[in-house]
Amino acid sequence: MNYNESLSFDKEICFHLAEDRERHLGSVVPPIYQNNVFLYKTHESISQAENDLAKHYIYSRGANPTVEIAERKLAALERGEACRCFSSGMAAISSILLSSLKSGDHVLCVSNIYFSTIDFLKYMDKFGVEHSIIYSTSPDDIEKEIRANTRVIYIESPTDMNFRIIDLRAVAKLAKAMNIRTIIDNSWATPLYQKPLTMGMDVVVHSASKYLGGHSDLLGGAVIASKEIIDQVFSKELIMMGAVMGPHEASLLIRGLRTLPFRMKEHQENALKIASFLESHPAVEKVNYPGLPSHPDYQLSKEQMTGYTGLMSFQLKQGTYEAVRDVINKMKLFKIGVSWGSFESLIWSPNLGNNAVELKKQHINPGLIRIAVGLEDAEDLIGDLDYALN
Ligand SMILES: *Cc1c(COP(=O)(O)O)cnc(C)c1O
């Protein structure tokens, strides 16, 4: 399938797939099944349903028809067999990691990973699960870091903060040969621009709080994988820990997906203009954005992604806390805040003024500023950056 065919298929998924409109009186948008309990006519019928929780609506800490629409769309967008949604990205990530690991196992993290994911892996120490991080992105170096007890290779591509690209096909291949599960956080690229399961990754996780929702009004997460992996995480971690997505959040997510193809196109166009502007600015040392031809992984990014989104970072020549603070405080259109993936442009830096040692350990430049390019006018955003940088 080429990119255009893939995009038209993805639009069809966002607009129409899994809506079952005839079941819902012709409603063009699905109703919100806000109920937590579903009724049965007889004891026999509920008993039968309870033997297969995944296929029956019984109690909403399990399958819910509204949530299921979002799940079927996300599975289709990622070209995966199945999906389950969670109450947040971290609920999805912690659940699939718990599902994939047992005491004595090791997780290999490749390069920079979302900080709460690393915090969760540190927390897992007390259950006898160890992890290590390799900062090189080369598949040969990754292979050398695999231990006898490595059960999971965990990836973000582009990587957190530094936006390097990992060769997904190469990592999937070496992991498969050693029977190691590969998990990738695909929140940055979204399934529109990167489909890791088609390149051999085993599991995709998402924070739906970012681009998938797209309006800063919901928290959610998703895991997409084979039916076998999803059934496992559904019947154990999802139902037992109970971090389910609520039906109202699911309806917001379904609404967000309607405009995903259009929002991503605009994020990409704005971000490319802004990355080029930053690259030419004398106060800027370096721009970390894989859509720039000068990016060290530009070629690889072209081979495994069909587009770029709006999150990037840049490094000030003057890499001090004070310089970072002054630039951020001068911004007007870029609002100060964590998170990203929504209509509004945001600015943030991991340099908090008291964490220089930690930043160095994580290979993060002290002059690094992260921007989430939103849907405002690109010229206005450039004007804002220009003013703050001068
Ligand atoms: C925000 C984020 C998460 C966590 O998602 P929540 O919905 O906030 O729990 C995970 N991964 C990445 C890359 C993120 O940016």
The ligand as a MOL file (V3000), in Angstrom:
LIG
                    3D

  0  0  0     0  0            999 V3000
M  V30 BEGIN CTAB
M  V30 COUNTS 15 15 0 0 0
M  V30 BEGIN ATOM
M  V30 1 C 2.5560 11.8850 27.9030 0
M  V30 2 C 3.2880 10.7030 27.4840 0
M  V30 3 C 3.0470 9.4480 28.0580 0
M  V30 4 C 2.1120 9.2700 29.2260 0
M  V30 5 O 0.8120 9.4910 28.8580 0
M  V30 6 P -0.3190 9.9510 29.9080 0
M  V30 7 O -1.5680 9.8990 29.1110 0
M  V30 8 O 0.0650 11.3250 30.3780 0
M  V30 9 O -0.2910 8.9710 31.0250 0
M  V30 10 C 3.7200 8.3660 27.5550 0
M  V30 11 N 4.5950 8.4840 26.5500 0
M  V30 12 C 4.8760 9.6580 25.9830 0
M  V30 13 C 5.8440 9.7140 24.8630 0
M  V30 14 C 4.2410 10.8080 26.4310 0
M  V30 15 O 4.5410 11.9810 25.8930 0
M  V30 END ATOM
M  V30 BEGIN BOND
M  V30 1 1 1 2
M  V30 2 1 2 3
M  V30 3 2 2 14
M  V30 4 1 3 4
M  V30 5 2 3 10
M  V30 6 1 4 5
M  V30 7 1 5 6
M  V30 8 2 6 7
M  V30 9 1 6 8
M  V30 10 1 6 9
M  V30 11 1 10 11
M  V30 12 2 11 12
M  V30 13 1 12 13
M  V30 14 1 12 14
M  V30 15 1 14 15
M  V30 END BOND
M  V30 END CTAB
M  END
